[in-house]
Amino acid sequence: MERTMYFLDPKDMPTHWYNIQADLPEPLPPLRHPGTKEPTRLPPPLFPEALNEQEFSQERWIEIPEEVQEIYRTWRPTVLHRAYRLEKALDTPAKIFYKYEGTSQAGSHKPNTAVAQAYYNKKEGVKRLTTETGAGQWGSALSMGCMFFGLELKVYMVKISYNQKPYRRILMETWGAKCVPSPSQDTEVGRRILAEDPECTGSLGIAISEAVEDALTRDDTKYSLGSVLNHVLLHQTIVGEETRKQMEMADAYPDIIVGCIGGGSNFAGQFLPWIRDKISGAKPDMRIICVEPTAAPSITKGPYAWDYGDVAGLAPIALMYTLGHTFVPPPIHAGGLRYHGMAPIICHLHKLGLVEARAEHQLATFKAGVTFARTEGIISAPEPCHNIKVAIDEALRCREAGESKTILIAHSGHGHFDLAAYDEYLSGRLQDYEYPEEKVKEALAFLPEVPNA
Ligand SMILES: Cc1ncc(COP(=O)(O)O)c(C=O)c1O
């Protein structure tokens, strides 16, 4: 009998997150303060101290608090699947595995950090959090995290997704959060942007500015970010640590790992626990491929430059591949991939030549998503359809070369709230967006000057 699923017993769930900072060949460039432009920690009024410590920690292993483990165990460990049906349909000798994060209550990987962040805020006496959300995955995950720890939450949701995906808002409200479309009339930044462009469809950068401004103006409130920052990537490493154990059960080791990157958290959570073998020289040929949309291709097209994390310039400045913090990407359905920058850890590893990057068009990714649905049965969120497309390309390359490589897909979530996008694809109404070169050029003119960098 072919074994298609690898289960890990809850007692074998990893008890520590893995911190790549302990093993980087060169240290990460420090964040810069948005005002002074000097090296900085995360702005203390915005984040609890425990997360600030994790952001810069050099400890290799960080213990997952028991209270967080207890909630993780309501859906973890997640299953590692062998995609036999996809392999057969592609007639490839490649072995394809996928680690599926769509079985969390919120439907994606995002609760791995949402629960941890809600816990640390609660522990430090915070009453209320604010955040941004793109596709609504992060907003719903944090709503669930805040529900578990009794915190209030206000979510600024990118307007295009708010309109395309009303069910995510209802999910957030059911868990007890408040959700508004961004840009909104509730903040200075939102009002300014709406005055300039009443039709603005929003972006993650704008929504971050609104959530940050809201948190800065209230004493009982802190801000929570669902991707990009080091501590967020750290919390996601539970995914890769579980996968290592499960791949061992399958007597397999990945030659290629593929994941989609919006701010970088789900894929980093999968590949950081593996890349230490590449850094140590044990697995020098392992390939790690990040996949982004052609409409917002920060790593494949953007310069490696200092830039703000948000539109208004309230968030710290990071050295990253960026399309410019004022860039508003075209309204592709993969809302979670519409971000101008990228996690500094991923950018650093790409700069060091340890990870590759590719950009894919929307139509090709939905075609891959439908192939996956018609073989494995799972309807994927538009974001992981990007790396499923690349996994299929790699498997077909194996067929041509007659090579039996092992491909591991980081599968970040289901697409049950994205069916309108599938409907557009299936009825031939979905379109591609070319790389918006002129708009990026305009946005890059606003990169901050960082002295002595
Ligand atoms: C299902 C899913 N995958 C991927 C992403 C991209 O974010 P990240 O790169 O931080 O994993 C998102 C973001 O909303 C998402 O909802």
The ligand as an ORCA input file, in Angstrom:
! r2SCAN-3c Opt
* xyz 0 1
  C      -2.239     31.267      2.532
  C      -1.148     32.286      2.496
  N       0.043     31.952      2.003
  C       1.054     32.828      1.938
  C       0.904     34.131      2.367
  C       2.046     35.079      2.223
  O       2.582     35.507      3.428
  P       3.970     34.954      3.947
  O       4.968     35.170      2.840
  O       4.281     35.771      5.141
  O       3.789     33.522      4.252
  C      -0.319     34.551      2.912
  C      -0.498     35.915      3.404
  O      -1.554     36.383      3.700
  C      -1.371     33.599      2.967
  O      -2.552     33.939      3.464
*
